[in-house]
Amino acid sequence: MAKSHKKFTTALNHAKTRQACLNAYWKHKKEHENLLKKHLKEELAEVNKKKAKIPYR
């Protein structure tokens, strides 16, 4: 995550136009969403694994 933010900050600092600023943001946002989706998927798998071991009542 820190690497992603560093790339975003660098791109933002190098941006010379308004459009370049927005492009840096959109690229970062997409990367951020993909990381979050992956992370949530891993956590859900962990929850389901734990849940499977607990019997129904």
Secondary structure, 3 states (H helix, E strand, C coil): CHHHHHHHHHHHHHCCCHHHHHHHHHHHHHHHHHHHHHHHHHHHHHHHHHHHHCCCC
